[in-house]
Amino acid sequence: MEKTSTEAKNPLRQGLRLERTPEPSTILIFGASGDLTRRKLVPALFRLARQNLLPGGFSILGTGRSRFSHEEFRRRMREAVDEFVSEPVDSNAWEHFSSGIFYTPTDLDDPQSLERLGGLLQEIDQGRGTSGNRLIYFSTPPSLYVPIARMLGSAGLNRSKGWTRVVVEKPFGHDLPSMQELNREILEVFSEEQVYRIDHYLGKETVQNILVLRFSNGIFEPLWNRRYIDHIQITAAESLGVEGRGGYFDQAGTLRDMIQNHLFQIFSLIAMEPPASLEASEVRDEKTKVIRAIRPFSPERVDQFAVRGQYGPGAVNGSPVPGYREEPGVAPESSTDTYAAVKLLVDNWRWAGVPFYLRSAKCMPKRVTEVAVQFREAPHLLFEDSQPLEPNVLTLRIQPDEGITLRFGAKLPGQGFKIRTVNMDFRYGTSFGRKLPEAYERLLLDAMLGDSTLFARGDTVELCWRLLTPILEAWQAPAAHFPNYQAGSWGPKESGDLMKREGRRWSRL
């Protein structure tokens, strides 16, 4: 079949058509002059277009308080793509892509600017054939989520003749009451089916591969239970400090910023029951069930299940690092946690008695996010000439050096039965020979397709806040010994004690 004239002229759509192409639509980005739009959103959309995954007529309408013309905004976005897309940018491809980029300033208190916004959306619908399909992205500070939602409702932009969906960035509230209030306000304007709460961790290929590892391999799922697994560790370590975000981070802390969302989402994929299908509702139901099965924290026993820390001066990779309290925007006597570890117990038949340890921190010796599944030790040691064997561990490396490692014992060549621990490795980079897509590519495409599988549901987010509230309340009291770990170390002594009490230790990273 010959190409249509449109396909022949479009350098972004050469090659085979791919099946997962959404309907023509417009993405309306609030806060379009901000860092997230420059670094992640527009570069991800351009990469999708270059892979033929966006429909003809796809459009971007940026809006915010800054005043740009269409051409000025396009120029800024071209600079962003040049900076954050690793491959060379073809000028013809960019010209075609940028022809669908528009901008209009918006003042939430000015009805005329809202009329202009609505009018421009209609012009795009008519001129580019987007049929009223709109993805609205809140790329703004969380304090603006509710005002923007109210404005959209009052202007009638929460509905259209096509579909309308809204993507909300984390944080989803600061605590349980604020999350409930935010959810209530947004659901007064949009239905739950329209709301896509985005967590970029779920867009990572290595996180999605957890489902594939568990449910497509007959050798793993039969062992994925309390009979064979001793415990599971989920770690997200950062080598950087707050990097100029001290004002925000000092109001949040690691428990809120990382564990409440990213690590709980990874936990749910590791611990959930097999869904009946990969329909979004089925997967999200199972994730919610296992989070609901986590044993609540008793306020008087928080110290037995949670540890916090704050880094002091030290060195990371040979470079000196100031203490957290010396960072710009941080209060001199701050008790904000830059290290947090929690022990979860899941009260169901699969996981009864198997602890899950979640930890995250800043200013660690290295950057790494991984899941370590430690299996129970062999019940009887036959090989007397050997040193005590290390347990088998299946490690899922989420970032960097993405891949999977299985640790097991093997016989050393020679007389006797001396055993050495060896690794069986799988690496994405060497196995597939292609660069992993960015998380926002998958999530933006899924939102346009109406697939909410990798987005957080409101009741799930509320459960996570409800579980962590006793810890947050216990930690409101001033910390007696902050800072309690040196930048460049693996955290406070109390974190190691959390594991040693039960004869365990944190995995070597």
N, C-alpha and C positions, 0 to 999 in steps of 0.2 A: 504494500500500500504506500502511495506517495505521501510525503509529509504535507500537511496543510501549509498555507503561506505563513500563518502565524508561527507554527512550529519551526519552519525553515529560518525565519528571521530571528527567532529567540535563541540566543546562545546559551541560555540557562536550561532549555528544555530539549537539547539535542540528546539523542540516545533513546533507550527504551523508556516508555512510560512506566512508572512504578505504581503498584496498587494502592499504597496507603497515601493517597493524595486527598486532602480535605476539599470541601466545597469552597468556591471563591468567597473571600471574607476580608474584613478590615480588622487589624489589631490597633486598638486605641490605647496609647500608652500615656498614663498620667505620670508626671515627673520625668518627661522624656529628655530633659537636659541633664539628668543625673548620671552618676557613675554606673549604675546597673545597666541602664540602656546602652551606654557606650561600650562597656566591657563585655557584656553578656548577651543582651537581647538582640540588638541589631546584627552583631556578628553571627549569632546563632541562626537568625532568620536568613541571612545571606548564604550561609553554608547550606541550609535546607534548600534554598532556591537553586543553588549550584548543583545539588543532587537530584533535581527534578521532583522534589517532594512538596513544593508549594504550587497551588493552582494558578492558572492564568488570571490576571486581574487582582491578585493578592496585593493588599495595600497596607501601609503603615501610616497612621495619623498620630503624630506626637503632640502633646499639649503640656502646658505648665505655665508658671508665672513669667519665665523668660520670654523675651520678644524676639522671635526669629521669623524671617521669611521662609518660604518653602526652600529656596535655593540655599540660604544660609544653613538651614537644618540639614539639608542633603550633604553639604560640604562637610559639616561636623561629623556626620555619620560615615562619610567616606574616609575621613581621618581615623575614625574608630575602627573601621574594618581593616584599613591598612595596618593598624597597630596590633589588633587582636586576632586577626585571621592569619594563621601561620603560612598558608600557601599564597603564592602571588595572586593578586586580584586582577582579573582580566577586565580591561576598560569597557569592552562591549557588554560583558555580563553585568558590570556595575551600572552602566547607563540604563540597561533594561530594568534592572532591579530598582534603581533610584527613581525611575519614572513613576513608581507607585508610592513614593514617600512624600508626606505632606506634614505641615505643622500649623498650629494656631494657638496663640496664647489664651489662657483661661484664668479668670479670676472667680473663685468660688462664690464671692459675694456680689458679682456683677451679672445680673440676668441677661444683659446683652451679649456678654461673651459666651454664655451658655447657649444662646440662640445661634450665634455664629458657629459654635461647635456642632450643634445639631444640623445646621444647614450644610456645613461642609461634609458631614457624614452622608447626608442625602445626595450631595453632588458626587461623592465618590461611588456610592451605590449605583447611581445612574450612569456615570461616565465609565466605570470600570467593571460593572456587572457583578458587584458583590452581593446583590439580592438582600441586603439588610442583615447579613451574617456578621456578627461583631464579637471579637474577643477583647474585653476591657482589662487592662493590666494596671494594677496599683503598684507602680514603681516609685513610691513616695515614703516619707517617714510614717510610721504606724499611726501617729497622731492625726494624720489626714485621712485615714481609711473611712471613718464614719462620716466626716463632712463630704467627702467625694461621693460616698454611697447615697447620702441624703440628696445631694445635688442631682445625681443621676436619676433618682426616683422622682424628684420634683419636676425635672425637665422631661420626664417620660422616656429617658434613654436606657432604662433598665429592661425595656421590651422593644422589639422591632418586628417587622414582617418576616424576618428570618430568625435565626437563633442568636441569643445573646448570652455570653458566659463571662464571668469575672474571675481573674486570677489574683489572689491575695498572697503577698510575700509574708514570710515570717518576720518578726515574732507575732504569733497569734495570741496577743495579750501578754501581760507581765506577770499575772498570777491567775488563780481560778476566777475570782470575781471579774477582773478586767476581761478575761477571755469570754466569759459568759455574756458580759455586756456588749463586747464587740460582735459576738455571734448573733445576739438578739437584734442589734441595730442593722447588721448586714442582711439578716433574713427577713427584716421588714421590707426590704427593697427587692431582694433576689430570693429565689427559692434555693433550697439546698442543692438541687440538681444543677443549678447554674453556677455554684461557687466551687472554685478549684483552689484549694489551699496548697501552695507549692512548697515543697521541700526538695532543694536541688540534689540532696544525697540520693533520693529515690530515682533520679534520672541517670545516675552513674551505671555504666554497663556492668560493673562488678557487683553492684548491689542487686540489679535485676537478675544477675546470674545465680544468686542464691536460690531463687525459685527453680531455675533449670537444674542446678546441681542436686537439689533435694528430690525433685519430682520427675526427673527424666532418667535417673540412674538407679537401677535396682539394687546396687551395692550399698547405697547410703541410707535410704529411708528406713530399712529394717533395723538399722543400728541407731536411729535418731530418737533415742528415748533414755529413760532413767536406768535401764538395765545395762547399757553399754557406755554411757557418757557420764563422766565424773563431774565436770563443770564446764561452763562456757564463759570466755572473756571477750568483751567487745571494747576496743580501745580506739580513741581518736586523739592522737598526740600532735601538737603543733610546736614547731621550733621557734616560731615568731611570738612576740609579745602582743600588745594591743594595737600596735601599728597605727597610731594616730586616732584610734577609736575609743580613747580612754573615757570620754564623756558618756558615750553610749554604754560601753562595757561595764563601767562602774555602777550603772543602774541595773545591770542584768546579771553578770556572773556566768560561770561555766555551766552550772546546773541548769539554768534557764536557757542559755544560749546554745548549748550542744546536747545535753542529755535529754532534756524534755522533748526535743523534736528529732534530731538526727539519729541519736543512738537508740531511742525508743522505737523508731521506725525500722532500724536494722534488726533490733531484738524481735520485733513482731514477725519479720520474714523468717528469721531463724527458728522461732518457737511455734509458729502457727500450725494448725492442722491442715492437711491437704484440702484445698477447695474443691468443690464439685466441678468447677470449670474455671476458666480464666476470665470470666465476666467480671467487670469491676465490682459489682455488688457482692459476688461470691468471695473474691479475694479480700475485700475490705471487711466483710463480715467476720472472716476467720482471724484477721489481724486484730479486730476489736475484741473478739472473744478471748484471745490469749492475753491481751493487756488487761481485760477485766478479771482474769484469773490470777493476776499478780497479788500476792498477799499484801494488804495495806501495812504501811509503816506505823508502828505504835509510837506516839510522841515521846514517851519516856524511854524508849529503846533506840532512838535514832542513831546514837553513837555506835551501836552494834551493827548498823547496816549502812552507814554513810560516813564519808570522810571528806573534809574540805581542806584546801591549802591555798597559800598565796606565795608567789615567788619573791625572793629578795634578790639583791645584786648577785651577779655571777657571770658566766661566759657560756655562749652557745657557738659551737664550731670555731672556737678560738677567738671569738669577738666578744668584748665586754658588753654586758647587758645591765641596765639599771634595774633596781627593784620596782615592783609594780607601783608602789606608792610614790615613786619618783617620776612616773610617766605623766605626760601632759593630760590634763583633764581629770586626773584621779585625786580624790580627797586624801590629804596627808595621813589620816587615821582610818583609811578605808578598811572594811572587813569583807570586801567582795571576794568571792572565791575565784581563783584562776585555776584551781585544781579541784575536781570533784570525782568521787568514786562512790558507787552505790551497789549494794548486793540485793538482787531480786530473787524471791522464791515464788514459784508458780504452782498454785494449788490445783493441779489437774492430774489425770492418770499418766500422761506422757512424761511430765517433768517433776513429779513429786520428789522432793529431796535433792534435786539438782540445782545448785545455785548458779545464777547468771551475774557476772561481775561487769559493770559498765564503768569506764573511766574516761575522762577527757581532761586536757590541761594545756596550758600555754607555757612557752619557754622550756620545752623538753629537749633532750639531746638531739632528737631527729623528728621529722614529720612522718607520721605513719598512721593509717587507719586500717584496722584488721579485726577479724573475728577468729579466735582460737578455740577450737572444739577439742577438749582434752578427754580422751577415752579412759575408761577404767584400766588399772594395771592388770597384767596377767595374774590369774589367781595363784599360780605356783611357779616358782623359779627353778627350772630344771638345770640351768647351766651354772655350775658352782664356780667355774673359773672366771666368770664375768663380774664386772662391777654392777651395782644396782642399775637396772635399766630405766631409762627415761620413758614415761608413758607415751603412747601414740597420740599425736596431735595433728588435726586437720586445720590448716591455717588458710583463711580466705583473705587475701591481701586486696583491700579496696583501693588504696592509694598510698604511695606511688608504687612502681614496679608491680602493676596489677597482675594477679594470678592466684594460684592455689598450690599449697605445699602439703604433702603428707609425710609425717615423720614416723619412721619405724626402725626396728632393729635388724641388723644384718651381720652374718658371720664374717669375721676377719679371715683372710686366707692364711693357711698354716695349720699346725697341730692344735688340738684342743678346740674349745668352743668359746673363743673370745668374741664378744659382740660389740659392734659400734653402731651408734645411731646415724642413720642416713636419711636423706630427703628425696622424695619424688616430686619434681616440680613441673608445673604448667605455667607458662607466661603468655599473656595476651599478645605482647609485641612480637615474640618470635613464632608463635603458633599461627597467627592469622596474617601477619605481615601488613597490617594496616593500622592507622591511627584511630584510637577510640574516639567516638563522637563526644562532643561536649554534652553535659547533662541537660542544659537548657534546650538543646536541639530536640531531644526526645520529648521533653515535657511540653514545650510549646506546640509541637506537632500533635501530641496526644490531646491537648486542650482544644485545638482546632477540630480534631476528629471527634470530640465529645467522649473520649476515653478517660475516665477518672480513676483508673486502677492505681496509678502511681501518685495520686493526690490524697491528702489527709481529709478524712470525714470529720464533721463537727463533733460528733459524739466521741470519736477516738481522741481528738485533741483535748476535750474536756476530761476524759478519763486520765490522760497523762498528767494534766495539771492537778487533778484531784489526788492522784497517788503521791506526787511530790510535795504537796502543800504541807504535810507535817514536818518534812525536812526543812523547807523554806522557813517555816515558823520557828523551828528550833534554832536555825542559823541566824535569826534576827538579833539574838544576843551578841554583844561584841565578842570577837575572837580573842582568846587569852594569849595566844602565841603566834601572832602574825608579824612578819613573814615566817613561814615554817618549812620552806624548802628553797634551795639555791637554784637560781636560773641555770639551766643546763644539766640539772639532775633529774631523776625519775620521780620526784615528788616527795611528800612528807613521809616520815617514818610511820606515822599512823596508818598510811595506806598499805604498807607492807604488813603491818600488824593485823589488818583486816583479813588478810589471806592466811597468815601464819597461825591464827587461832584455830584453824581447821586443817592445818598441815598442808596448805597450798602456797603457791607463790605466783606472782605475776609472770607472764611469759616474757622471754627475752625478745626484744624487738630489734 
